[in-house]
Amino acid sequence: MRRVVRAFWGPRPESAEALAGRWKRTLDGITALLPGAVPPGGATGAGPWRQVHGTGPETELPADEGALLGALRVAQAAEGWSDLTGTALRLHRTDAPGLRTELSGLAGGAPEFLLQSFVMTLHVPDGAEVPGAELLAVLAREWEPDFGDVSDDDVLDALEDDAGYSVGDPVVGRAGYLSPGRAALVPGDLKAVREEMPGGGVLLRIADAGADVTAEVVAAYERLRDAGALDPLPRPMDRAVL
């Protein structure tokens, strides 16, 4: 089973030091939560994070701020890097048999059309419990995004087929995060468990399990879209959040 936890935002220039701090806190939050994704009786114990490079073999990357800062500075020294685009890192880790976590972040830049992002892809055994909303809350706290979601292939296919969702548009899935401006537009009668987040954003727990997950997500997405809570950032972008 594959599940994705994603966060997106607009231009927000940041130093390598600031990005290293965000990455470190994010890795700590993920490590604290992911043992809950292991099936009952399954093995635990996270392996090391490994960095995927554009060329050459992957390398182990300690989850400490100094090592992360070094990796970010190497990325910024690479040929073709632009401070406008942002700085990208790709990591992965095997936490237990059948449980693999992949991370891809692009942050610190000020592009006018390309969203900054942090994407977590979880490959877990069928039937395993995934703390998706809690992982999204980590991304919301540490990256202060404009919007985010917890989704899987079935949910995303249903949103595209039944609700007209297009890749790159603001979206919610099984869970969603909306920045303060978007949160203010959430209808009061939306069927979701609402959790206020630091800074004024909101985490929406829409549908975690059950036979009608996709239908519930589609209904919530359409309700939020019609209320304006999922309007895209104006292009060219001039701010990080709506």
C-alpha positions in Angstrom: 0.0 0.0 0.0 1.2 3.5 -0.9 0.2 6.6 0.9 1.4 10.2 0.4 1.6 13.0 2.9 2.2 16.4 1.2 2.5 20.0 1.9 2.8 22.9 -0.6 3.4 26.7 -0.4 4.4 29.7 -2.4 7.7 31.7 -2.5 9.5 32.0 0.8 13.3 32.7 0.6 15.1 31.0 3.5 18.8 30.4 4.4 20.4 27.0 4.4 20.5 27.2 8.2 16.8 27.8 8.5 16.1 24.9 6.1 18.4 22.6 8.0 16.4 23.3 11.2 13.1 22.6 9.5 14.5 19.3 8.1 15.9 18.2 11.5 12.6 18.9 13.3 10.7 17.1 10.5 12.8 14.0 10.6 12.5 13.9 14.4 8.7 14.1 14.1 8.5 11.4 11.5 10.7 9.1 13.6 8.5 9.6 16.6 5.4 8.6 14.7 6.3 5.9 12.2 6.6 3.0 14.5 2.8 3.1 14.7 2.6 2.1 11.1 4.1 -1.4 11.8 1.4 -4.1 11.9 0.8 -5.8 15.3 3.6 -8.1 16.2 5.8 -6.6 13.4 9.4 -5.6 13.8 10.4 -2.1 14.8 13.6 -0.1 14.6 14.3 2.5 12.0 17.2 2.3 9.7 19.4 5.3 8.8 18.3 8.0 6.4 20.0 7.8 3.0 20.3 10.7 0.6 19.5 10.2 -3.1 21.8 12.2 -5.4 21.2 13.4 -8.9 24.3 11.5 -10.0 26.3 8.9 -8.2 25.4 6.4 -5.5 23.2 7.3 -2.5 24.9 8.0 0.8 23.9 7.8 4.5 22.8 11.1 5.9 22.7 11.5 9.7 19.6 13.2 11.0 21.4 16.0 12.7 21.3 19.6 11.9 25.0 19.9 10.9 24.8 17.0 8.4 21.6 18.3 6.9 23.2 21.8 6.6 26.1 20.3 4.8 23.9 18.4 2.4 21.9 21.6 1.7 25.1 23.6 1.0 26.4 20.9 -1.4 23.0 21.1 -3.2 23.3 24.8 -3.4 26.9 24.5 -4.8 25.8 22.2 -7.6 25.9 23.3 -11.2 22.6 24.8 -12.3 21.3 25.5 -8.8 19.2 28.6 -8.5 18.1 30.4 -5.3 14.9 31.3 -7.0 13.9 27.7 -7.5 14.8 26.5 -4.0 16.9 23.8 -2.5 16.0 20.1 -3.0 16.8 17.1 -0.9 15.7 13.5 -1.4 16.0 11.0 1.4 14.6 7.5 2.1 14.7 5.0 5.0 13.5 1.5 5.7 11.8 1.4 9.1 10.8 -2.3 9.2 10.2 -5.1 6.8 7.7 -3.8 4.2 7.8 -0.2 5.5 9.8 2.3 3.5 9.7 6.1 3.8 10.7 8.4 1.0 11.0 12.2 1.4 11.4 14.9 -1.2 11.6 18.5 -0.3 12.0 21.7 -2.4 12.2 24.8 -0.2 13.7 28.2 0.4 13.2 29.6 -3.0 11.0 32.3 -4.6 9.7 31.0 -7.9 6.7 32.7 -9.4 5.0 29.6 -10.8 6.5 26.5 -9.1 5.2 25.6 -5.7 7.6 24.8 -2.9 6.9 21.4 -1.5 7.5 18.6 1.0 6.3 15.1 -0.1 6.4 12.0 2.1 5.7 8.7 0.4 5.0 5.7 2.6 5.2 2.2 1.3 3.5 0.0 4.0 2.1 -3.5 4.2 -1.6 -3.8 3.3 -3.7 -3.4 6.4 -1.0 -1.5 8.4 -2.1 1.6 10.3 -0.6 4.8 9.0 -0.7 7.9 11.3 -1.4 10.1 8.2 -3.1 13.0 9.9 -0.4 13.2 12.6 2.4 13.1 10.0 0.6 15.9 8.1 0.5 17.9 11.4 4.3 17.6 11.6 4.6 19.1 8.1 2.2 21.8 9.0 4.1 22.8 12.1 7.6 22.6 10.6 7.0 24.0 7.1 4.1 26.4 7.6 2.6 25.4 4.2 -0.4 26.9 2.3 -2.2 23.5 2.0 -1.5 19.8 2.5 -3.1 16.4 2.2 -2.9 12.8 3.1 -3.9 10.7 0.0 -3.4 7.5 -1.8 -3.9 6.3 -5.4 -7.6 5.5 -5.0 -8.3 8.9 -3.4 -6.4 10.9 -6.0 -8.0 8.9 -8.9 -11.5 9.6 -7.5 -10.7 13.3 -7.1 -9.5 13.5 -10.7 -12.4 11.4 -12.2 -15.3 12.6 -10.1 -14.4 16.1 -9.0 -12.2 17.5 -11.7 -9.1 17.9 -9.6 -5.9 18.7 -11.5 -2.4 18.0 -10.3 -1.0 21.2 -8.7 -4.3 22.5 -7.5 -4.9 22.9 -3.7 -6.4 19.7 -2.4 -7.4 17.7 0.6 -7.5 13.9 0.9 -8.2 11.6 3.8 -6.9 14.5 5.9 -6.0 18.0 4.8 -4.3 21.1 6.1 -5.3 24.6 5.2 -3.4 27.8 6.1 -5.1 30.6 8.1 -6.6 32.4 5.1 -8.0 29.1 3.7 -9.2 27.9 7.2 -11.3 31.1 7.5 -13.3 29.9 4.4 -14.0 26.3 5.7 -17.8 25.9 5.9 -19.1 25.4 9.4 -21.1 22.3 8.5 -18.2 20.5 6.8 -18.2 16.8 7.8 -14.7 16.6 9.2 -12.9 16.6 12.6 -11.3 20.0 12.9 -8.1 20.6 14.8 -6.7 24.1 15.2 -3.0 24.3 14.4 -0.3 26.8 15.7 -0.4 30.0 13.7 -4.1 29.8 12.8 -4.2 27.0 10.2 -6.5 24.0 10.5 -6.0 20.2 10.2 -9.1 18.5 8.8 -9.6 14.7 9.5 -12.0 13.9 6.7 -12.0 10.1 6.3 -9.4 7.7 7.6 -10.9 4.3 7.0 -14.0 2.5 5.7 -15.7 1.6 2.5 -16.8 5.1 1.6 -13.5 6.9 2.1 -13.2 8.1 -1.5 -16.8 9.3 -1.6 -16.3 11.2 1.7 -13.1 12.8 0.4 -14.7 13.9 -2.9 -17.6 15.4 -1.1 -15.4 17.4 1.2 -13.1 18.5 -1.6 -16.1 19.8 -3.6 -17.5 21.6 -0.6 -14.2 23.3 0.2 -13.6 24.2 -3.4 -17.0 25.7 -3.8 -16.4 27.8 -0.7 -13.1 29.2 -2.1 -10.9 27.4 0.5 -9.1 25.6 -2.3 -8.5 28.5 -4.7 -5.0 28.4 -6.2 -2.4 31.0 -5.3 -2.5 33.9 -8.0 0.1 33.5 -10.7 2.7 34.9 -10.8 2.9 34.1 -7.0 4.0 36.8 -4.6 3.4 35.2 -1.3 3.7 31.8 0.5 0.1 31.3 1.5 -3.3 32.5 0.3 
